[in-house]
Amino acid sequence: MVGAPVPEVRLTGNDLWLEFSFSRAYVNAVKGEATAQETTQETTQGKILFLLESTPTLTRRQLAVQLEMTEDGIKYHLNKLKKQERIRHVGSTKKGWWEVLK
């Protein structure tokens, strides 16, 4: 990452030590990256929920096309939403639909 601290290198006997002095700004920047990733997931899941509320019969493939994602990416988010008990699938695989719970 740009702005990462340069390590202090020490050799003590047979041990090699690398010490990093992280500034508060650097730590906050790293925390911001994690928050951005969480926000992206929440946004994607929000889009999925919106689409499923308006068209409950959408398939993974159809969601992937509309959101310009892979089917595996959609599967990942659907599984997370199911674990959070925000959606559930009702009926058979081919004739079923999605129900948004929360």
SULRACOR-V308258 format. One record per pair of residues at least 24 apart in sequence whose C-alpha atoms are under 10 Angstrom apart, sorted by the first residue. I is the first residue (numbers start at 1). J is the second residue. Records with the same first field share a line. If there is no record, write none. Layout:
# SULRACOR-V308258
I = J + J
This chain:
# SULRACOR-V308258
1 = 26 + 30
2 = 26
3 = 29
4 = 30
41 = 77 + 80
42 = 77
44 = 69 + 73 + 74 + 77
45 = 74 + 77 + 78 + 80 + 81
46 = 81
48 = 74 + 77 + 78 + 81
49 = 78 + 81 + 86 + 87 + 98 + 99 + 100 + 101 + 102
50 = 100
52 = 87 + 97 + 98 + 99 + 100
53 = 87 + 98 + 99 + 100 + 101
55 = 97 + 98 + 99
56 = 89 + 90 + 96 + 97 + 98 + 99 + 100
57 = 89 + 90 + 94 + 95 + 96 + 97 + 98 + 99
58 = 96 + 97 + 98
59 = 93 + 94 + 96 + 97 + 98
